[in-house]
Amino acid sequence: MKIAVVGASGAGLPFSVFLKRKYPSWSVFVLDQNAKAGKKLLATGNGHCNLLNKSATPSDYNEPEFVSKFFEEYPFRKLVASLESVGVATMEQGDLVYPKSFSSSGYVASMLAYAEKIGVKFLLDCKVFEYKNSAKGICIETNQGEMLFDKAVFCCGGKSGRNLGSDGSLFPVFKRHGYSVSPLAPGLAPIKTRENVASLSGLRHRASVSLLQPNSSEMKIVHRESGEILFKKDGLSGIVVFNLERLLARQADPKQFLISVDLFPFEDVEKLAVQMANLNSANSSFGSSFLEPPLFHYCMKAAGLNSLKSQADFLKLAFVFKNLVFHVNGFYSFEDSQVTVGGIAVSEVTGSLESKQEKGVYFLGEVLDVDGPCGGFNLEWCLISALALVDRL
């Protein structure tokens, strides 16, 4: 049996390793357009490679019904054991699971060493242009010539990170083969705002962030999450913002949504107002003890205040502290995103992750329309889908 694994990705790399270990006599070839295998993996988790999340459940993903059966089959401890079985030591930091080395390069090096030891073959600088499915097998057309395989497993990711080899170039090919591809959009990316926040660029602040959707006469809270936000020259960033953006990316009109930032989630408006008034009587420059000066001045402007003279002024400013509103004006590009929203519709594959219309063709990981929030959820899906297919072949 000769297998093509298209993409040395978060799904493709472990799949090739576990498959070759299960079937030592099979020929497993990994085709990757980069000069180095696992290039995108090297950049994950800020170079630390957040592999798993202990708290991950199907409800964290956009296709919970589809992934639920896989999560039942591969609980967290089974995933950790599978990594350890190929020599990857892990460590836990809260719910986040990393390689023991706390290094993406260490994880990739370990997996590649094991792969080469058991005989996985890597064809690098190998760009796939097309494939043809026939009675003879699956012929894959590449810049290195045509290659014939018994099965082809596409683990080529989405469109996030073109410079890392994830360029989405095979989605037009899949469409030509008749697959339904959900619209592609940057996921887990910064959000651009209509408001001018250039004066806040580079500032960080822990806050509670809510995604709001206008609903007739009131606002509907779509999602709320706490964490650190980072102000960009034209918008908002940080993990909590990324998780909001992933939800927005699936909306037909994301610009109708608002983002409300609570800068002091553990305080109420009245208490904040009284505290500011008391401090003001001692030192009228108290603002920098609440917020960094640029952010304090931004809030003053948002409240329509030039100075603080009355209790009503303090209440107005405290309300802005708790309800700093930003209008969504777009997203950053695929280059600035961590995952691609969209992909091959899950309705196109069987419970074995095989194409329903092309025998011997499979799809794993991010190339499918499955994505989750920040924090190891997407690499966990990659590993689960890789293990699931190995067990089904």
N, C-alpha and C positions, 0 to 999 in steps of 0.2 A: 504494500500500500504506500502510495506517494502522496503526501499532504502538503499543500501550500498554505502558509500562514501569512497573510498580507498585513504587515505592520508589526514591528517589534515594540508594541505599545503596552499600556497597563493591563490589557487583556491578552494581547498576542504573545508577550514574553512568557508569562506563567503558563499559558495554554500550551505552548510548544514544549516547555519543560515537563509538565505533567503528562502530556500525551506521549512523548518519547519514552518517559520512564515506564508508562503503562505498556507500551508496545515497542520494545527495543528493536524489533526487526523492521518497523516501519521507517520510511524515509521522510523526515520532517524538515521542510525548508521554510525559513523565515525570509520573506522578501520585504525589504525596507528601503525607501528612497533616500534615507540619510546615509552619511558616511560612517555613522556610529549608531549601533543599536541602542534603543532605549533613550533616545535624545530628549524626548518630551518628559519622560519620567525623571530625568536628571533635574528638571526645573520644578517639580511638584513640591508642594508644601514648603515653599521658600528654600528649596534645597534639602529639606529634611524628610520628605516622602511620607506624608500621612497616609498610611496604608489602609486603615480600617477605623470604624467608629463603633464602640461597644454599644451605643444606644440606638444604632440604626434599626429602623423598622420599615416595612413596606410603605407605610403612610408618609415617609419622608421623600418618596419619589413621585414623579408625575404619573407613573403607571403602576399604582399600588397593587391592583388585582393581578397584573401580569407578573410582577416580581415576587409576589407573596409565596408562591409555591417553591421558588428557589431559596428564599430566606428560611422557609421551614426545613428544607433539605440541608442547608448549610448554615447552621447557627454559628455564633461568634467563635466559640472555642474550637469548632471544627476548622474554621478558617485559619486560626492561629496555628493549629496542629499541622495543617497542610503546608504552611510556610516553613514551619520548623522542620518538616520532613524533607525539605530540599535545602536545608542549611541556613535558613533566614531566621535569625534570632529577633524577637520583637520586645518592645517595652511599652508600657501604658503610662500616659499622662492624662489623668482623668478619663474621659471617654475616648481620647485620641490614642491611636496605636501607631507607633513608628518602628523602623528598624532599630535594633539595639545600638547601631552606630550613629543614629540620629542623622543619617546621611543618605540622600538619594543616590549619590554615586556609589556608596557602599552597597546599597540594595541592588542596584543594577549590576555592579561588578560581581556580586555573589551569584545572582541569577545567571549571568552570562557564563561564569566559570562552570557552573553546574551544567548548563545547557551544552557547552562545548565538550565537557567531560563525557556526557552520555551520547553525544553524536548528533545534536541538532546542528543543521547547516544554515549559515547566514549568508544571504545574497544581498550585500549592501550596495548603495548607489543604484538600486534597482527600482526604477519607476514603472508602475503598472499603468497601462493605458486602456486596456480592454480585456475582456475574457469571453470565451465562447464555450458553451456547454454542448457536448455531443455524445454519441454512443461510445466514442473512444476515451472520453474523459473531459476534463476541463482544461482548455488551452488558454493560457494567460499570456497576453502580449505585453512585453516590457521593452525598455531601452536596451536590454541585453539579449533581446531575441524572444522567440516564442518558446514557452515551456508547457509541457503536458503533465497534468496531475490527476489523481483519482478523486480528490476532494479539494475544495478551496474554502478557507475560513478567513473571512474579512474582519480584521481587527484594526482597521485603519483610522479609527477615531472620527472626530468631527471636523470642524473648521477653525478651531481655536488654537492659535500658535503656528501660523504659517512658517515662521522661521525655525520652528522645531519639527517641521515635517508634517504637521496636521493641517493640510490645506483644503480639505473637502473636495479634492479633484475627482474622486471616484463617484460622488453623488450623481453627476450627470450620466455616468455609465450605468448606475443602478436604475435611474429613470428610464434610460433607453431599453433596459431589460424588463421594464414594466412594473417596477416597484413603486409603491406609494411612499413618498418621502415627505415627512412633515417639514414645514418651513424652518430653515436654519436661522438661528439668531445667537448673538453672543450671550453666554450665560455666566453668572457669577462675575460680573464686571461692574465698574463704577457707573454711577448714574449722573447724567448731566442735568443741571437745574436751570430753570428760567431766571432765577435770582442771580445777581452778580455776587459771587462769593470769593472773588479774587483776593480780597484783603485777608481772607481766612486760610489761604493756601498753606498747607503743611501743618496746620493745627490738628491736634487729636483731643478727643473728649469722650469719656464713657457716658452713654446715654441709653434711653429706651427709644427705639425707632418704630414707628407705626406706618403701615401702608394703608392709605385711605382711598376709598372709591366713593364719589358722589352718588347718593342714592335718593332721588327725589329731593326732599327737603332736609335730609340729614346725611352724615358721612358714615359709611360702613367700614369697619376695621377689617381689612383682608388678612393682615399678618402683623404681628408685633414681636419684637425681639430686642434683647438688651446686649450691649457690647460696645466696643470702641468704634467711633466713627472718625474718619480722616477727611478733612476738607481738601478738595482739589481746587485748582484755579477756576474750574468751571462746573464743579459739582461735588458729589459726595462719594466716599469710598470706605473701605473697611468691610470686615466679614459680614456684619449685620446688613450693610447696604447691598453687598453681593447677593445675599439671600433674598432680599426684596427684589433685586433686579431680575433674578432667575424667574420669579413669579410674573413680573411685568413683561418679560420677553415673550410670554405666551398670549398676551392680551392684544386684541385687535387695535385698540387705541390706548396705548400706555400713557399718552400725554394727558388723559383725563384724570389720572391719579395724582394724589398729593402724598407727600411724606411729612409726617409730623415728628419732630425730635423733642423729646423730653430730656433736657439737660440735667435735671435733678429728680430722677424717678423715685427717690425715697423721701422726698419732701412734698408738702402741699403748698398751694399758692399762698394762703394766708400766712403760714409760718415763714415762708421765704420773704414775704413783704415786710413782716414785723422785724425779722432779723436784719434786713437791709436798712430799714429805718433806724434801728438802734445803732448799727455800725456807722451809718451816715452821720449821726450826731457826734460820734467820736472822731471820725475821719472821712471826709467827703470823697476820698480816693479809695474807698473800700472795694470798688468793683473788681480790682485785680485779685482780691482774695476769693472771689467767686469764680471768675472766668479769666482766661488770658485776655489782656486789654483789647486786641482786635475783635474777639468774639463778644466781649461785653459791649463794646461800642456798636457792633453789628446789631445786637439785641436791642440796644437803646433806639437805634434808628428804626428797627422793625416795629418797635412799640410807639413810634412817632414822638419820641421824647428828646429834648435837648438838655434837660436837667431834671433833677429829682427834687421836687419841692413839697409835695403833699403825699399823704398816705395813698391817695388814689393813683399817684404816679408810681409808687412802689408796687401796688397791686397790678398795675398795667404791665410793668416790667416783669414781675414774677410770673404773670400769665404767659408772657412770651417765652420766658425760661422753660416753662412747662409745655409750650405748644409752638415751637419754632417751625413754621411751615415752609416747605419747598415744593415748587411745582415741577413735575417731571418734564424734561425737555429732550429726552433721548438717552442713548447708552453709549458707552465707549465701544471700540471696535473689537472684532474677533481677536486681534493681537493682544488686547488688554483683558481678555476673558479667560476664565479657567476651564470652562466646559462649554460645549455646544448644545444649545437647546434645539430640539428637533432631530431628525434623522430618519432612518428606515422605520416605518410604522411597525409596532409590535404585532399587528394583525397579519403581517407578511411572513411571520415565522411560526413554526410549530413549537410545542413544548420542549422539543429537543434543540431549539434554536436553528433548525434547518429551514431553508427557504421552502415555502409552500408551493412554489412554482418551478423551482430548479433543483433537481435532486443532486445532492453532493455539494451544495453551496450553503454556507453557514455565516451567521453574523454574531459578533460578540462585542460587548462593551459599549463604548460611546457612539459607535456607528449606528446603533439602534436609538430610537427615540425614548431613551431612559436617562434621566439625570436626577441628581439630588443636591442638597445644599453643601456648603463648605464643611470641611472637617473629616475627610476620609471616606465620605459616602460614595463618591464616584469611583474611586479606586476599589472600594469594596465590591461594587457592582461588577467591575471588570474582573475581579478575582472569582466572584461567584459564578459569573457566566462562563468563565474559562473552565472551572472545575466541573460545572454542570455538563458542558459539552464533552469533556474528556470521559465522564462517567457514562455518557449516552452513546459513545462511539464503540 
